[in-house]
Amino acid sequence: MSERFFITTQPAGDRAVLEGDEARHLTRVLRAKVGDTVSLFDGRGREWPARVASLGRDRVELDTTEPTVDPVPVAIPLTLAVALPKGDRQKWMVEKLTELGAARLVPLETTRGVAEATASAQARLERVVIEACKQCGRNTLMEIAAGRPLERLLAEVPAGACVVIAHPGGRSLDVAAIPTTATEIIALVGPEGGFTDEELGTADRAGVIRISLGPHILRVETAAIALAARLVG
């Protein structure tokens, strides 16, 4: 058995515990047996080889060995601030951004937005991130931040960050144009109807760079994924 499971509590000594959905998946879906081997990861860059020691209805105990620790990333971390699409498109976008290695997703509240960034939506997307990490082998979770309006997001931009906004007519996206001294890249993606003139003016006054993703109008999730594919790594 070669499966990955997310743990919220680090192993104590050489013993780890799975509970809730993760334990039920291991016992009821995979029908694990004592002695089966799996991998555990904590979402912060560590992964443990583990062996099932005991099985309960909603609790599994596992023996662990020394963890492997992901190397410190050398790439500039990427934050996507996105006006979320609706339904399954939202889930699919988060899954692909996780696979591509984006560091953080901020649900962006805009005038023409169609999906609310509620606390329940944030929790649902966090679960999508975990499932994507389990599948793709990533050991560090992509952060799902609380939603915020554009003006607040721009006011919170840390010193040293490079901020770009996807908008038709902007300059072509050239990775070489990102300053090597940038400590973070923040890429803004608007809703299906686009940013309003007022929102674009707010971004312009904050010094945000307008970039184009090509001659065609892209769906929200396509634009976000295109940015991640170009700017991660």
N, C-alpha and C positions, 0 to 999 in steps of 0.2 A: 504494500500500500504506500503510495507516494502522494500525500495530500497535505495542504497547508491550512493552518488554523490560526485565527487571531486571538491573542490573549490580552486582557486588560490589566492583569496583575502579573508581575514578573514571577518566575519560579522562585520558591523559597528553598534554598539549597539546591538539591537536585530533583525537586518535585514540583510539578506544575499542575494546575487544575483548569479544566474547561467546564463551563456551566452554560445554561441557557441554550440559545440557538446553535452555538458551535458544538456543544456536547450532543445535542439531539441529532445534528447532522452526522456526526461521527458514529453514533450508536444506531440510529434508526434508518438513515439513508445508506451509509457505507457499511453498516453492520460489522463494525470493527470487533476484533477479538483481543484479549490480553496477549501482549507480545507484538502486536502490529506496530510498525514504525510510521511516524508522521513528522511534519515540521511545524514549529510554532514561531510566530513573529509578533512583535509588540507594536508595530507601527512607528517605531522610532529608530529603525535601522538595525535591529538585532533579530537573529533567527537561531532557534534551538532545534537540534535533532532530538526527537523524543520517542519513547516507547510506551505503549499503553500498559499501565500497571493495574488499574481496576476500573470497572464499568458500573455505573449506576444509571437510573432512568434519566436524570437530568444533570449528571455530574460524572466527569471522567478525570481520573488521576493518571499522570504520566511521569515517567522518569526521564530526566533531561541530562544532556552532557553540556560541555562548554559552548557558549553561543559564538556564532560568527558575527562580526560587526561590519556594516557597510563602510567603505572609505568615505572620508569627508568629500562631498561633491566639490568639483572645481568650477562647474558651470555657474553662470549667473542665474539665481532663482527667478522663475517666472510666475507672476500672479496674473490670472485672467479675471477681469471684472466684467461680468457678462449680464445683460438683461435676459433672464432665463426664458427659454422657449417653453411650450406646454408639453405635458404628458410624457410619452416614451422618448421623445426627442431630448428632453432634459436628462433623463437617465443615460441615454446613449452617449451624450456629450460628456458627461462626468466620467463615464467608464473610459472613453478614449483619452481624455485629458490625463487621467490617472496613468494609463498605459504609456503615454508619451513622456511622462515625467514632470508635468507641471507641479509647482510647489503649492499653489493656493488658488482657490476659486472664491471670488467675492460676488454674490448675487447683486446685480446693479439695479437699483430702483430708478426707472426713467418714466417720462411723461407718457410714452407710447408702449410701455411694457405690458405684457399679457399674463404674466405669472407672478404671484406674490411670493416673496421670500419669507415665509412664515417659519416659526420654530419647528413645526412638524415637517415642513419641507426640508429644512436643514438636516434634521435627524435622518430623514429618508435618504438624502444624498450622501450622508456620512456612511450609511450602510452600503450604498453602491460603491463607494470608494474602497471599503474593506473587501467586498466581493471581487472587485477588479484587481486589487493587490494580491489576493489569494490566487487568482488565475494567472496573472502575468509575472509573478515572482518578485514584485516590488515589496521592500520591507519598511518603507517610510510612507505613511499615509499622506495623501494630498489633503491639505486643510480646507474645510468648507467653512468660510467665515460667515458671520451674520450679514444679512443684507443691509445696504446703505445707499442713500442717494448719491448722485455724481458729485455734487458740491462738497458733501462731507468726505467722500473718498479722496478727492483731490486735496482737501485740507489736511488729510492725514498722511499724505505721501512723505516718506522719510527722506532725509537728506541723502543724496547720492543715487536716488532711484531715477531711472529713465522711463518716462511715461509716453505711450503711443496710443492713438485712437484710430480704429479702422473706419475709414470713411471714403467714399468715392471721390476721386479727384486729388487725393493726397499723393505724396511722393511714393514711389515704389519701395516696398519693404526690402531693405538691404541690411543684412545682419552686420556687415562691416561698419555700418553707420552707428551701431550701438556703441557708446563709449566703453572702452575696456575697463575704465574706472568705475562703471556703474555697479552698484551693490545689489540692485534688483531691477528687473524689468516688469512694468505694469502695463498690460495691454487691455484697452477698453473696447468692448463690443456692444453695440446698441441693439434695440429690438428690431422686429421685422420692418416696422415703419421708419426706422432710422432715428437718429438723434434729432431733436428739435434745434432750430436756429439758436434758441436761448442756451441749450445745453452745449452746443458747439462753441458758442461764444464764451461760456464758462471755461471750457477746456482750453480755448485759445489764450485766454487771459492767464491761465495757469502755466502756459508754456508747453502744453501737450503737443506732440508731433503728430500731424495727420499722415496716415499711411494708406495706401491702396493695396488691395489683395487681388487685383486684376480687373479685367473689363466687365465681368459679369456680377450680377447681384447675388450674393451668397446668403443662404439661410444662417441664422444665428450660430447654430452648432457647427456648421461648416466653417464659418469665419474663425470661431474659437479654436477649432482643431487645426486649421491652416496656420494660425499664429503659433500654436504650440509646436507644430512640426518644424517650423522655421526657427523658433527662438529658444527651444530647449536644447541643451547640449553644446 
